[in-house]
Amino acid sequence: MNEGVRGRRRHRHRRLARRARRAAQFADEQSLDFTLVGDPDHSIAEAYGVWVEKSMYGKKYMGIQRATFIIDGNGKLAKVFPKVTPKAHNDMVLKTLEELKSDVGQGRAPSSA
């Protein structure tokens, strides 16, 4: 293996480690009670169908389609918000979380996506 390839791999590993540290720091600062998951090889995005071909100024490239997936306490997909836009999204997600919490608190199974 030539030195250029090894150098690029080392650089990539450092960059991924830095991202993981920043995500952990953010989770601590925000007192998050859930785990942030990184996806450097976009395998999770592919599994959820959000690693898609995009286009900007006529140039095509692969990237993330913005979406939100709410996964319940049992690890089941409870709700999907495909192709989200940030403006009203927070309110929709918070409302859905409150509804899911209410369903569970009343002994009902959460409604599925």
SULPEGI-V790125 format. One line per field, one symbol per residue. ss: DSSP state (2 for helix, 1 for strand, 0 for the rest). psi: psi as a letter, one per 20 degrees, with the letter a starting at -180 (. if undefined). A space follows every 10 residues. Layout:
BEGIN
ss: ???
psi: ???
END
This chain:
BEGIN
ss: 0022222222 2222222222 2222222220 0000000000 0022222000 1111110011 1111000111 1000001111 1000022222 2222222222 2222200000 000
psi: prhgggghgg ggggghhggg gggggggghi lpkrpppqmh jkhggghikj orprppkipq rqapppqppp prijjqohqp nqlqphgjgg gggggggggg gggghjjqpq qr.
END
